[in-house]
Amino acid sequence: MIQTQVSVRAATEGDAEAVRTFLAGLSASAQYQRFFTGLGSVSPSLVRELVAVRPHQNVVLALCGTDVIGHAMASTNRSGAVELGVVVSEDHRHKGLATRLLGELLNRAVLAGADRLQLDVLGDNALVLDWIRRRLPDTEFEREGNTLTGYASLAVAATTAA
Ligand SMILES: CC(C)(COP(=O)(O)OP(=O)(O)OC[C@H]1O[C@@H](n2cnc3c(N)ncnc32)[C@H](O)[C@@H]1OP(=O)(O)O)[C@@H](O)C(=O)NCCC(=O)NCCS
């Protein structure tokens, strides 16, 4: 069997169509866990935002050949905390891809001087909440409706995700 190598790199505007195809191929539950809403036909404006690399926003992709199989972004918010979002294709999970994508983003964020992490997770997303509690046991959570927001030290996060 020929296995295509998985690569991780920064997103560019030229990745928009591959990212749109990736998002459209996610299950409704994966879309909801990542974006807290279904995506319907996936709007061009959302895709543009998800491939936009700016001074306060980093985006990395996992690719298998030319197919996008994972997407992660880190945005520095007004309080200076780095907000993370990640989603991996259902066919490529539990192989360390999300860990690899987030490790890449966190190292860049630490190098850029950020020191705090903010994670918004649905209250019923047990896999991710357990993951955060294992990797970042000092995370403090606040609940608002169905969403939990975790706050953690970015120095610790960068070390444990690497
Ligand atoms: C959360 C998600 C990104 C993880 O992607 P992944 O590539 O499978 O993650 P990894 O393989 O790097 O594993 C991450 C951790 O989850 C654990 N994990 C992954 N899949 C698991 C499973 N099916 N059961 C139990 N644990 C699991 C891994 O053991 C690892 O924990 P560890 O670091 O303590 O060993 C993926 O499940 C997903 O896309 N979910 C929907 C979107 C979402 O919930 N995003 C998070 C909110 S922004």
The ligand as a Tripos MOL2 file, in Angstrom:
@<TRIPOS>MOLECULE
LIG
   48    50     1     0     0
SMALL
NO_CHARGES

@<TRIPOS>ATOM
      1 C1        -10.0590   17.4050   18.8840 C.3       1 LIG1
      2 C2         -9.3900   16.9460   17.5870 C.3       1 LIG1
      3 C3         -8.8610   18.1510   16.8310 C.3       1 LIG1
      4 C4         -8.2290   15.9960   17.9450 C.3       1 LIG1
      5 O1         -7.5480   15.6620   16.7350 O.3       1 LIG1
      6 P1         -6.5040   14.4270   16.6650 P.3       1 LIG1
      7 O2         -5.6080   14.6620   15.5220 O.co2     1 LIG1
      8 O3         -7.2730   13.1590   16.7070 O.co2     1 LIG1
      9 O4         -5.7440   14.6340   18.0510 O.3       1 LIG1
     10 P2         -4.3850   13.9360   18.5250 P.3       1 LIG1
     11 O5         -4.2230   12.6250   17.8080 O.co2     1 LIG1
     12 O6         -3.2860   14.9240   18.4370 O.co2     1 LIG1
     13 O7         -4.7390   13.6230   20.0180 O.3       1 LIG1
     14 C5         -4.9770   14.6800   20.9290 C.3       1 LIG1
     15 C6         -5.3020   14.0860   22.2850 C.3       1 LIG1
     16 O8         -6.6150   13.4970   22.2390 O.3       1 LIG1
     17 C7         -6.5350   12.1140   22.5390 C.3       1 LIG1
     18 N1         -7.4710   11.4460   21.6200 N.ar      1 LIG1
     19 C8         -7.5600   11.6430   20.2940 C.ar      1 LIG1
     20 N2         -8.5510   10.8570   19.8090 N.ar      1 LIG1
     21 C9         -9.0660   10.1750   20.8700 C.ar      1 LIG1
     22 C10       -10.1040    9.2100   21.0150 C.ar      1 LIG1
     23 N3        -10.8310    8.7950   19.9730 N.pl3     1 LIG1
     24 N4        -10.3730    8.7410   22.2480 N.ar      1 LIG1
     25 C11        -9.6470    9.1470   23.3040 C.ar      1 LIG1
     26 N5         -8.6430   10.0650   23.2410 N.ar      1 LIG1
     27 C12        -8.3740   10.5670   22.0300 C.ar      1 LIG1
     28 C13        -5.1050   11.7080   22.2880 C.3       1 LIG1
     29 O9         -4.7050   10.6020   23.0630 O.3       1 LIG1
     30 C14        -4.3610   12.9730   22.6930 C.3       1 LIG1
     31 O10        -4.2310   13.0550   24.0860 O.3       1 LIG1
     32 P3         -2.7540   12.9830   24.7550 P.3       1 LIG1
     33 O11        -1.9770   14.1400   24.1720 O.co2     1 LIG1
     34 O12        -2.9900   13.1100   26.2130 O.co2     1 LIG1
     35 O13        -2.2230   11.6240   24.3400 O.co2     1 LIG1
     36 C15       -10.3970   16.1510   16.7050 C.3       1 LIG1
     37 O14       -11.0190   15.1430   17.4830 O.3       1 LIG1
     38 C16       -11.4620   17.0460   16.1000 C.2       1 LIG1
     39 O15       -11.2800   17.5980   15.0090 O.2       1 LIG1
     40 N6        -12.5960   17.2430   16.8080 N.am      1 LIG1
     41 C17       -13.6680   18.1380   16.3150 C.3       1 LIG1
     42 C18       -13.2870   19.6030   16.4510 C.3       1 LIG1
     43 C19       -12.9870   19.9850   17.9050 C.2       1 LIG1
     44 O16       -13.5530   19.4560   18.8500 O.2       1 LIG1
     45 N7        -12.0610   20.9520   18.0650 N.am      1 LIG1
     46 C20       -11.6790   21.4370   19.3850 C.3       1 LIG1
     47 C21       -12.3970   22.6930   19.7570 C.3       1 LIG1
     48 S1        -11.7190   24.0690   18.8440 S.3       1 LIG1
@<TRIPOS>BOND
     1     1     2 1
     2     2     3 1
     3     2     4 1
     4     2    36 1
     5     4     5 1
     6     5     6 1
     7     6     7 2
     8     6     8 1
     9     6     9 1
    10     9    10 1
    11    10    11 2
    12    10    12 1
    13    10    13 1
    14    13    14 1
    15    14    15 1
    16    15    16 1
    17    15    30 1
    18    16    17 1
    19    17    18 1
    20    17    28 1
    21    18    19 ar
    22    18    27 ar
    23    19    20 ar
    24    20    21 ar
    25    21    22 ar
    26    21    27 ar
    27    22    23 1
    28    22    24 ar
    29    24    25 ar
    30    25    26 ar
    31    26    27 ar
    32    28    29 1
    33    28    30 1
    34    30    31 1
    35    31    32 1
    36    32    33 2
    37    32    34 1
    38    32    35 1
    39    36    37 1
    40    36    38 1
    41    38    39 2
    42    38    40 1
    43    40    41 1
    44    41    42 1
    45    42    43 1
    46    43    44 2
    47    43    45 1
    48    45    46 1
    49    46    47 1
    50    47    48 1
@<TRIPOS>SUBSTRUCTURE
     1 LIG1         1 GROUP 0 **** ****
